[in-house]
């Protein structure tokens, strides 16, 4: 093949670098085609082996000029003879016995077309056309950039903007396809450069040979001058012409190689910019996943992309080094080497990723884990292990990282088990460092401004190391930081810390300065965040509907207008989780988080089955229930208590006035004792779920059977929910009372408030006959419930339940030499 290329250059026709062979482009795509598609592309009458071995010759022929007419049979038969003879020639030249036999069989098989040679021509025409269609689909025209062209990679769409929940392959799929096409074109261009180098080398050898022949002929001609021979009419003139042609073609192909090198380096910069943009998008999607946005955590495609670009970079540096040997000191060569070196360093440093983020709210003295992955792990120079070290940094230190690029020296916290080794897993082809038992022992707080609390202070974990890559001259320092974290010292701070994280995740800009967030955001953006977080925490596909979202807006803005438009109003951080709601002792986030916690643990199925109306104000409640018959009810989240669900129902008073009443909310503790379905079954006067569905038909699957009595010597008991006496028709008191209910002699039913008993002075846990049990709920509730606590608990256990908890606003912080910090 080299001889043919050299001859082509001597003849002055197109060089191999002037165009890209169709087959050479197609080979890169064949691996992605299905077996069925391959069979359709290359039928048995035109095997792929023929296309492969005779690729150049086939593409040089004018198949389209042979039309399907009898007078073209002779021409078509000539094409067939050439195919057979070329296959036989390749078979004879092959040293591989298996290949030789295979080619001979194919050549013999092609003789079946002798009766209809035009059919073979038609098959070849169709195959070439199918190939061109395939290449147009997967390899669009790639612009050849100028040496000074600058590229601005298109930003990746953020998750959740144009995708359905649960799908994260849309934007990434298109970027991955574009990246694959970029890399394929880079590889093809590198192959062109390599082919140019090989042709130059072959021409140089031919030139050396011709020069040697010329020198020997000159010696012989000098001896023949005495015989009167004219050197202009001898072989000397032909050799001089051939040498000049070889020198000219060599110069031309050298220029072509330099032009290709510039183009490929430009294309590599473009392709790597696209890769870095995708890495940023992946990290952004990982961040948004904490509030329920779709996220594909598979780093395999990105790893392949990084490895391919590394291979192209190393190959280009080798080709430029070889070119530099021919023209040392060239400014162009020096510039290309510097650009490739910068690209390589950036690629090595950008390939360190936090695969599994640590918890974003971390309590001191508690264990947590995180995993860091290196996408170029298979290219790490073998020998010395790579050790990653973790340290905790402040928000200000995180900002300085991008500016200074150095590791912070000031220690703001003490980490335990903060080193891990990069280890390669051959089965998953991943190289990771896993920190399994990391812990924050101490934390040093920064000076806070104004009313800022400790749960608003953001930190991050910084991972750093030094690494050597095969093909890279010098080791590189690399580092990566986690998503922002909030460090707490007591579980009571968890709720407020989580609010800081959610605000940071939902409303931060993609390329922000760490960890800047806006102080105010539009309600429509806040509403989407609450809905996404609710679905994530509850693990449901059912979103908050517009009435629910409208009430949430009324709640956070303290607006009673049920017809108002709040979409363009701005919500501040203070309204979200600093200022308590009017008339309440808790913030909006604390209230909303309590509802999510209750629904996640006890009401997930009810919510997913659309049995809970959800967030609704009393004004809207009256509008939808005022014309419903007695006994109609709905389930709504309490707006006066954290983590409560209440039953709103329609009833008629003694003076025949219709009214809507709300049963005292059920909390997490209540539903742990008796599930919501059984409590609804216990209350006889609520009969139909809004609008008009019989409750037993709707809630039957949630009813549980009472436990069967067993012979243990004790009288069996059960728990039932009962609304306080008289409340179903004409409530006169909101105080619960001990009501005796007719019952089976073997079944004792309690209907008292939760029991918090005290022992007699002797401390033996025996109740006196005159002991009074205090009610658990205040006397100003609309319709209180009377129900018992778990009856199997002993009085001593009940006493343990009333121990006062540690104050939520207290933080005990140890740092330095045993000092304690108390903050409000």
N, C-alpha and C positions, 0 to 999 in steps of 0.2 A: 504493500500500500504506500510505503514511503516513496518508492521509485515512481509510482504513478503520480503522487503529489508533486514530486520534483519535476517530472516531465510536464505536468500541467503548468507549473510556474515558468518553466523555460519557454513553453509555447505562448506565454503571455495571456492565457485565458484566466478565468476566475480562480482565485485561490480558495482553499478549503475554509479560510476564515471569513470569506465574503458572505457566506450564508450558512444557516444552521440546517442540517439535514432533518427532514421530517421524521425519519425513523429515530434519530438520536433524541429528538424532543419527546417522541412518543414513548420511548423505553422507560422514562421516568414515571409515566402514568400507568403503565401496564400492571404494576403491582397493586394498584387500587381497584382494578376491574374484577368483576365477578367471573367465575368460570364460564357461566352461560354467555356473558357479554364477550368473552374472548373467543368462544366458539362461533358466535355470530359475526365477529369481526374477521376471523380467519377460518373460512370453511375448509373441509377436507380437500376440496379441489384446488385450494391455494394455501398450503400449510404455512404456519408462522415461520417455520425453519427457512423456507424459500425467501420470505420477506426479510428475514434477519441476515442471511448469508449474502444475499444479492441486493442489499438495501440501496447502496449508492447507484448501482447499475439500473435498478428498477426506477429510481427517481429521475434518472437522466433521460429515460425514454419518453417519447411523445405518445403516450397511450391514447390520449383523447383524439388523436388524428386518425386512429384506426376505427372506422365506422363499421356497423354491422351490415355488410353487403358482400355478395359472393366474390367480387373482384378484390377484396381485401384478405381473402383466405391465404394467399401466398405470403403476404406481409406478416399476418398473424402466425403462420407456421414458422416463419423465420424467427420470430420472437421466441416461440416455443423451443426451437432448436438451440438458440443462444442460452436460454435458461438451463436446458439439460446439459449442454456442453460446459457451462460455467460451474454447475454443481459437480460434474464429474471431475473437472480440473481441481476444484477445492478439495474434493475427496481424495484425489491422488496426492495432493500436497500435504494433507493432514497426517500427523504422526500419531494421532489418537485413533486406535483401532475401532473403538465404539463409534466415534464421530465419522470415521471413514465409511463404516458399514451403513450407518444411518443416512448419510448423504447419498450413497449409492442407491439405497432403497427408494429415497425420494426422487432421485433422477429417473429411475426406472418407472416409478409410479406416474410421473408427469407425462409419460408416453400415451396415457389414456386420452389426452386431449388432441391427439393427431387427427382424430375423425372430426372434431369440432374445435379447431384452434381459436375461432372467434369467441367461443364461450369462455375460454381462459382469459382472453383480453378483456371481456366484459366484467369478469370476476375481479381482475386486477384493478380496473377502473373504479368499480364500486368500493373495493377495499380502501383504495387511496382516498376516495371521497369521504368515507366514514372516518378515516384517520384525521382528515382535515377538520371535519365537524367536531370531533372529540377534542382536538387541540384548541379550537376556537372557544370551546366551552370552559376548559380548565386553564388555558394559557392565553389570556388576553394580551394585547399589545403592551409591552413594557417600555416605557420611554427611556431613551438613552440620555441620562442627565449630563449637563455640562459640568466641567471640572469644578466650577465654583457655585454650582446649584445648591440651594439650601432647601431642606425638607421640613415641612410642618405636619407631623402625623395627625390624622384626624382623631379627635377625642372619641374614646369608647363610650357607647351609651351606658348610662348607669342602670343597674338592675331595678326592675320594678316599674320602669317608665313605659316600656313598650312590650312587656312580656306578661304572660299570665303567671299567677303564683305557681311555684314549683318548677318553673322552667327557667333554666339559666344558660341554655345552649344557643340562644338566638344570636345576640351580638358577638359572643365569643366564637360561635360557629363560623360566622362570616369572616371575622378577623383571622381565625385559624386557617381558613381556606386561602385568604389573601397571603398570609404568612408562608404557607406551603408553596404557593405559586412564586413568591419572591425568592424563596430558597432554591426552588427548582431552576429558576432562571439564573440565579447566581452560580449554581453548579454547572449549568451549561456554558456560561461565559468563562468560568474557570477552565473547563475542558477545552474551550477554544484557545485560551491562552497557552495551555499545556501543548495543544496540537501545534500552535504557532512555534513554540520553543522547539518542539521535535522537528518540525519542518526546517527551521533555521539550522538546527544541528545537522540534519541530513544534507541540506544545501552546502553547509560549510565543508562537510566531508567530500561532497561531489566537487566543490570548488578546489579543495586541496588536491584531489585526484587529477582534475583537469590541469591545474597549474603544474603538477609534477609531469604530466604528459607533455605539456607545452615546453617545459625546460628540456626534456629529453629530445623532443623534436627539434628544438633550436640547435642542439648540439649536432644532430644528424644533418640538419639543413646547412649548417655552416660548412660541413665537409662536402656537401653537394653543390655549393655555390660555384666551385671550379668547373662543374659540369654544365653550367649555364642555365640551371633551373631557376625559375622566378618564384620566390617564396610567396608572392601574393596569390599564386594559383595553386598552392599546395595546402596541406592539412593545417598549416599554421594559422591561416586566416579563419578557418572554421573553429579552431580551438579558441582563438582570441574572441570571436563572436560569442561563443558559448560561455566563456569566462565572464565577459561583460554582462551577458544576460543574467547569469547566476548572481553576480554582484548587485545588479540592479534589483532583482527580485528579493534578494536577501535584505537590502535596505528597505524595500517596500513592506515586507512582512514584519521587519523590526519596528517600523513606524506603526503598523497595525497592532502589534503586540502592546506597544506603549499606550496607544489609544484605548485598547481593551482594558489595560490595567487601570487607567483613570476611571473608565466607566464602571468597572466592577467595584472599585473602592467607593465611588459615589453610591452605587446601588446597595453596597453593604451598609453604608451609613443610613440609607433610607430604610432598609430592612431592619436594622438594629433599633432605629428610632421607633418603628412599629412594634417591635418586641418590647421595648421599655415601656411604651404606652400601654401595652397589654398587661404587663406586670403591675403597673400602677392601677389599672382597672381591676385586676384580680384582688389586689389589696383593698381597694375601695369596696368591692363586692363582699369581701370577707368582713369588712367593718359593718356594712349595712345588714349583714346576715344576723347580727345580734338583735335587730328589731324586726326580723321576719322577712327580709328581702330574699329573693331566690339567689342561690349561690352554688356553683359547681366548684367543689374544692379539689378537683383532680388536677394535679400539677404535672402529670405526664406529658401532655402536649407542649407545655411551656419548657419542660426539660429537654424534649427533643429539639425544639426550636433553638434553645441556647447551645446545645451540643453541635447542631448543624452550623450555626454561625461561627462557633469557635473553630470548627474544622475548616470552614472557608477562610477565616482570618489567618490561620496557621499556614494553609496552602498558599495564600496570596503573599504572605511574608517570605515564603521560600522562593516563589516565582520572582518576586522583586529582588531578593538577594542574588538570584542567578542573573537577572538583568543587570544588577549593579556591578557584577564582575565584568560585564562587557563594556559598561560605560561608567567607571567609578567617578565619584564626586559630582554626579549629576544632581542639580537642584530638584528636579522632578522626582527622582528616586528618593531623595532625602525627605521630601514633603510627603510622599506616599507612605514611607516607613513610619514617619511620625504620626500620621493619621491612623494607620493600622494599629500602632502601639497604644494610642489613646482609646480606640475602639475596644481593643482587647482588655485594657485595664477596666474600662467601664463595664464591660460584659462580665468580667470576673467578679467585680464588686456588687453588681446588681443581681447576681444569681443566688444570693443568700436570702431565704424567705422564712418567715415564721409560719410554719405549716399548721400547727395547732396553737392557737393563742391561749395564754393563761387566763384565768378568771379576771374579769375587769373590776371586780370588787374583791379585794384580798384582805383577809383579817390577819393581823400579826400573829405569829406563833402557830399558824395553821399551814398544813402542807398543800401544795398545788403542783401541777405538772404543766409542761409546755414542750413543744417539739419544733426544732429549727431544721430546715432542709436546705441542702446545697444542690442546686440544679446541675452543676458541673462536677458532681462528685466522682463520676467515673473517669474524669480527666485529671484528678488530683495526683500529683507525683507520688508514687509509692515510697514507703520508707517511714519517715517521721510522722506520727499521728497528728491530726489536726484537733486541737483542743479549743473549744469555745468557752468563753467566760461571760457570765452575766453580771450586770450591776444595775442598780436602780438609779434613775436620774429624774431630776425635776423638769418641769415644763420649760424653764429658762435654759437648762442644760440641753434639752432636746432641740431648742431653737438654735443654739450655738453649734450643734453638731453639723448642720447643713452649711453654716458659714465658715467654720474653722476646720471641719473634717477630722478633728482629733478626739481622743477619748477623754472624757471629763476626769479630772484628778480629784475633785472634791467628793468626799463620800457622804451621801445623804441617807444612807440606810445600810444595814448589815444583812446580807443574804447568806443563808445556809444551803449547802449543796448547790453551789452556783457554777460548777464546771461540768462539762460533758464532752465526750469524744465523738467526732463525726465517724459514723460507722456505715459501711455499705451493705445493703441487703440485696443479694443477688436475685432473689425471687421477685421482689417488687421493683428492682432496678432503681432504688432510691438510696440516697446518702443523707442520713439524719443524725442529729444530736438530740437525745431525749433527756430532759431534766425531769426526773420522776418525783423527787421528794424535795423540791425547793421550798424554802420558807423565808419569810421576812421576819427577822428577829427584832430589829429596831428600825425606827423611822424618825427622821429629823424633819420637823415641820418648818415651813418658811413663814415669814412674817405675813399675817393676813391683813387685808385691807377692809376697813369698814365692817359690815355685817357678814363678811365671808366666813363660812364655817369650814371645819376640817374636811367635811364630806364633799366640798367643792374643789379641793386641791387635787390636781392631777399629776400623776407620775407616769413613768414608762420603764420597761426593762430593756436594757441595751445589751446585745450580744455581739462580741467582737472576737477576731482571731487573725492570724496571719497564715496565708495559704500559698502553695506553689503548684502551678498547673503545668502539665506536660506541654512543651512547645513554647512556654513563656520563660523569658530570660531571668526575671527577677520575681521574688515572692511579693504578693500583694496583701495589703491590709484590707479587711472587709468588716462591715458592721451593719446591723439592722436593728430597728427598735420595734417593740410591740405596739399594739393599740394602747391608748391611754388607760391607766388603771387608777383606782381610788383605794387608798389604804385606810382601813378602819381598825380599831382596837376592841370594839364591842359589837355584838350582833344587832343591838338596837340601832346602830348607824347604817345598817345595810340598806334600808329603804331609801334614805336620802342619798346615799352614795350611788345607788342604782339610778336615781333620777338624774344625777350628774352625767352618768355614762350614756343614758338614753338621749339626753339633750345633745351631748357631744356627737353621738353616732348619727342622729337624724338630721342635724342642722349644720354640720361642719361642711366646708367646701372641699372638693377633691384635692386641690393643691394648696391647702392652707399652710400658714405658719403654725407649727405645733404650739399649743392645741387650742387655737383661737376659734371661738364660736360666737354667733350673733347674740345679742341680748334680747332681741325680739324677733319673732317669726310670724308669718301669716297663719291664721287659724286653719285654713284649708290644708296647709302643710302639716300642722300639728295634728289635725284630724286623721290624716292618712297614717301618720306615725302611730297614733293610739290604736287605730284599727289593725295595723300590721302587727304591733306588739301584742295585742289581745289575741289574735289568731295564733301567733307563735306560742304564747304561754299556755293557752288553753288547748292547743293542738287541734284546732278545728278549721274547717274551710268556710264556716258561716261568718260573714263579716257583720260589723255594726251597721245597721240600716240607717237611712236618713233621719228618722225620728230619734233614734239613739244618739246620733251625732249632733242633732240639734239640741237635745237636752244637755249634752256635755258642754256645748258652747254656752248655753244659759248658765250652767253651773260655774264655769271658769270665769265668765264675764259678769256674773251676778245680774243677769238680765231676765226679767220675768216675761218678756214679750215672746209668745210662742210663734209668732209669725215673722220675727226679725231675721235678717240676712247677716250672718256673722262671718261669711267666708273670707272677706277682705280685712277683717279686724286683726290687729296685731296682738299676739300673746307674748308676754314677757316671762323671763325666767322666774321672776318673783311671783307672778300669778301661778306659775306651774308648780313651784315647790318651795317658796320661801314664806309667802303670806298665807295665813290660815283662811279658810273659807268663811264668809260672814256667818256669824252665829255658831260656828263650829270650832273645834280644837285641833283640827287637822288640815293639811294642805290638800289641794286638788289631786296631786300625784299620790299622796298617801291613801286617799279615798279610792282612787281608780285602781291602784295596785292591790288594795284589799279586795276589791271585786274580782280582779283577775285571779288572785290566790284562792278565793272561795270557789270560783267557777272551775278552776283547774283541778281542784282536789275533790269536789263534791257535785258539781253541776255540769260537767262537760257533756254528758249524753243528753241531758235536758236541753242544753243550749243548742247542740247540734241538731236535735229533733225539732227545733223551733217552738219549744214549749215555754220559754222564758221571754217575756216581752222586753226585758232589759232595763235600759235607762229611760225613765219617763217621769216628768214632773207631775205634781198633783193637779195642776190646772189642765194639762193635756189628759190626765187620767179621768177627770170628771167629764170631759168632752166625749170620750169614747165609751164610757160605761153608763152615762146618764139614762140612756134609753134601753138598757139591757134588763132582762127580768131578774128577779131575786135569785141569788145563788150563783150568778155569773162572776167569775173571778179571773184574775191574771197574776202572773208572777213578775215582780219588778225588783230591781236592786235598790236597797235602801239608800236614801240620800242624806240620812242623818247619822248613820253608823258605819264604821269601817268594816267592810266584809260582811254585809248582811243582805239577805233576800227576804222580801215580805210578800204576803198575799193581800191583794186589794180586791174587795168583793162588794157586791151590791146587796143591800138589805132594806127593809121597810120598818120604820119605827112604829110604836103603838099609836101615834096620832096619824099614821098612814103617810108619813113623810119619807120619801126615798132618800137614801144616803149611801155614800161610798166610804167604807171603812178599811183600815189597814191593820192587819194583824202584826203584832210585835215581830221584828225581823229575826230570822233564824241565822245564827252565826256558824262559823266553822265548828265550834264546840258542840252546838246543838245538833248539827247534821252528823257528827261523829257518833252521837248517842242514838239517833234515829234518823233514817234517810228522809229526804224530802217527799218521795213518793208515799211512804207510809204516813207521814204527817198529813199530807193532803187527804189520804183515805180516812184518817181519824176524824177529820172535821166534816160532819155530816151536812151542814147547811150550805157548803159550797158544792155545787152540783155540776156546773158547766164551765168549761174553759172558754174564755173569750175567743171567738164571738158566740159560738153556740155548740161546742163539742162536749158530749158527756164526759165527765172527768174519768170515769172508770174505763171508758174505751181508750182514752188517751194515755192514762198513767198506769194501766194495769200491769204492763211489763216491768214497772218500777216497784210494784208491791212485793214485799218479802213475806214469806211464811213465818209465823211465830214459831220459835224453837219448841220442839216436842219435849214434854216433861219426862224426866227420868227419875228412877227410884233412888233418891239420895237421902231420904229422910226429911227433906225440907219442903215447905209449901211453895210451889212454883209461883212466880210473879211475872208481870209483863209491864211494858211502858207504853203509854198512850199520850197523844197530844190532845189537850182540851182547852178551848177558849174559855176565859173566865165567865162565871155564871151570869146570865142575863145579857151578855154582850151581843148575842145574835139577833135580838129584837129591839130591846130598849135598854141599853146599858145605863146603869145608874152609878156604877162604881168601876174604877179601873184597877182596883186592888184584887189580886188573886186570893183565893180562899181555898181551904181544904174542903172538897166536896165529895161526899160519899156517893158512889155510883153503884147501882144494883149490878151484881156480878155473880159469876159461878163460884160456888164455895171453894172450888179448887183453884180459882184464879183471882189473884189480888191485884187490883189496879190502883196505882198511885196517880194523883193529879195535883201534886203540890209544886211549888216553885223549887228550883235547884236547891239542894240541901247543903248547908254549910254548918254542920252541928258543932256543938262544944261539949266537952266532957264534964262530968260532975266533979266536984272538988276532990273526990278520991282519985280521979284520973284513970278510972277503969273502963272508960268508953261506954258506960251504960247511961241511957237518957232517963232523966226524971220524968214522971208522968205529966208534970206541968210545964215542961220545957216548950218554948215557942220557937218556931223556925222562921227566921227573917226572910222576907221576900227579896228576890234578887234584883227586880226591876223597880225603877222609880214609879211613883203613883200618878204621874202625869202622862203615861202612855195612853194611846187611844184605845187599843184592844189588847190587853196583856194576855200572855199565854200561861197556862199552868201545866207544868210537866216535871218529871223527876229526873234526877241525875242517874247515872248508871248504878243499878241497885246492888250489883255484886261488890261494890267498893266498900271497904270498911270505914268506920268513922275516922280512924287514924289517917287513912289515905285522903279523905275529904279535907281534913285539916291541912294536909300538906299542900292542897291546891290553892290555898289562900295566902301563901307566903308572898310578901310584896316583892315585885321584880326590881331589878336594878334600874335606876333612872335612865331613860333613853338619851338624855342630853348630856350624859357624863362620859368623859373619855379619860381613861387612865393610860398614860403613855410613858413608857420607860425608854430612855435614851441616855447614852453616856454612862455615868456612874450611878445608876439606880435612881435618878431623879424622876419625879412624877409630874405630869402635866394635866391639869384639869381645865377643859374648855367647855363653853356653852354653845 
